[in-house]
């Protein structure tokens, strides 16, 4: 989604989205996944619009490792790919 459209949906200035993306990218780069023994998956929707988000969670550390838009098997595949790239 283009930044201007996302900003309009979130009702914020486009510069905020850019700053948010910068800090999220830095956090992802610094994230180290180690000693993970249990992974769980969950899904949630936003309001009643059936817009789903699937999350991969480290159950031991109680933190979200990866989030993906949708609820199909493609989200699981993307999550596993993320784990393989960041281990």
N, C-alpha and C positions, 0 to 999 in steps of 0.2 A: 504494500500500500504506500503511495506517495506520502511524504512527510506532511504536506499541506492538508491532505485529506484526513490523515490520522489526527492532526492537530485540531481540525474542525470537529471531528467526532468526539475527541476528548475535551474540547472547549479550552484549549491552551494555545499559547503562541508556538509557531513552528520551531523556534529556537530551543524551546524546552525539550522537544522531541530529540533534536540533535544532541543536546547535552546529555539527556537520558541515555541515548544510544552509545555515546562515548564512554560513560561510566559503566554501563553494562558490559561493553566490550572489554574494558580493563578488568572487570571482575571475572569475566570468563577466562581471560588470559592468565590471570593469577590463580585460578581455581585448580587445586590439586586433589584428584580423587585417588585415595589410597585406603587400604584395609577395609574395603567395602565387602560386606558379607550378605546383606539382605537388601533387595530392591523391591519396591512396590510401585504399582501404577494406579493412578486415579484419574477421574474425569469430572469436570464440572461444566456447567453452562452459564452463560451470561443472560440473566433475566429469563424471559420466555421465548427468546428468539432462536433457540436451538443452535447457538454458536458455541461449540464445545472446545474445551482445552484439555488435553491429556498431559498429565505430569508424571515424570519418573522421579521417585523419591528414594533416598538412602534412608532405610528404616532405622538403622542403628544410630546414625547421626541426626536424624530427624530434619532433613533439609531437602529442598527440591534440587535435583540435578539437571533436569531438562524439562522444558515445557514446549508443547507443540499444538498448533491449532488443528482441531478435528478430533475424531474419536475412532478412526478406523485403524486397521493393522499397519498402515503406513506410518502412523505416529510411533508405534512400537519399533518399527524398523529404523526410523530416524533416531530414536532414543538409543537403540543398541549401537548404531553407527557413531553417535556422539561419544558413547562410552569407549568404544574401540579406539577412537581418535585421541581421546584424552587420558588414557591409562598409561 
